[in-house]
Amino acid sequence: MAESRLTIGINLKRNALFQWTNFNFNSMAVVNGTPIAANEDGLYSLFDADDDDGTNIDAFFELATTDLGTIDTKRVRFMYFTSEVSGDLKIVLTADEDDSKEFLVKARKIGQTQHRNYRVAGRRDVQGTHLMFRVENTKGCDFSVDTIEIALINLGPSR
């Protein structure tokens, strides 16, 4: 059996690609609405457990590195999230692939429908022409993010 595989899928409704690492399956399908995966040891029902054999399930997504429509140096003043969570989230903001800072977003409305109830202040010391955002769960919590809005401060032409 393979020790590590990369699984890639596509959400046809949203035209979005996703991937799993260390997901030891060679095929996947949805049967009567239930996600099923297979490997050399048999068939497995997916996504109906809160952990992976007692280990938290870590999840994250990264947005593409972007200049957000301006080549000027900028910093993030605020980040606004519309999300549904079952725990806290960690946001990693990286400027020019160099300087990174982490932000812990404490869950306020756990298990409810999507809310635009998260406002995260940026940092003065994270600035650059290109920014990248990563959103991670903590302690294996479930989460979904509908929107991310970014309020920028333009610091002028890059030097």
C-alpha positions, -999 to +999 in steps of 0.1 A: +000+000+000+012+035-008+023+056+022+012+089+008-009+100-021-021+133-035-058+133-043-072+160-067-109+167-073-132+192-088-164+208-076-184+210-109-210+233-094-183+260-085-156+250-111-132+248-081-103+224-078-093+210-044-067+185-031-060+163-002-025+151+009-018+120+029-052+107+018-044+071+011-069+063-015-066+055-052-102+063-062-133+082-050-169+084-059-203+096-046-228+068-042-263+077-033-250+110-019-223+094+003-187+100-006-168+067-008-131+061-013-112+029-021-077+016-017-060-018-017-077-026+017-113-019+008-140+007+006-144+036+031-172+061+038-158+096+039-166+128+058-188+112+085-162+113+113-150+142+134-114+130+135-090+106+117-086+076+141-083+100+171-062+126+152-075+161+143-082+166+106-061+197+095-076+217+066-066+249+049-069+268+016-046+294+001-057+322-022-034+329-052-007+355-046-021+388-059-013+425-062-050+432-056-052+454-086-024+478-078+014+475-081+019+500-053+032+489-019+002+482+004-008+468+037-040+452+050-060+474+073-088+449+078-099+415+066-136+406+067-148+370+065-183+355+059-179+320+073-195+292+093-172+276+118-171+250+146-140+264+162-112+290+158-095+298+125-059+308+118-052+334+090-017+336+076-010+368+057+022+369+036+037+399+018+060+395-012+066+358-004+088+369+025+071+384+056+043+363+072+021+370+102-005+347+118-039+359+131-062+338+153-099+344+146-119+334+177-152+317+168-183+336+180-212+320+163-203+283+163-224+260+142-247+286+128-253+296+092-229+318+073-222+352+090-202+382+081-191+385+117-154+383+115-133+414+112-095+409+116-071+439+119-041+438+097-005+446+108+016+476+100+047+454+096+033+432+068+035+452+037+044+446+001+033+447-035+020+411-036-001+395-008-011+359-001-038+347+023-041+313+039-070+302+061-065+272+084-087+253+109-075+248+145-080+216+165-096+199+135-127+223+135-151+223+105-153+256+085-165+271+053-157+305+040-181+323+015-164+356+011-132+374+021-131+412+018-098+431+022-095+468+031-061+481+020-039+511+028-020+522-002+016+531+008+026+544-027+049+532-054+072+503-045+108+512-040 
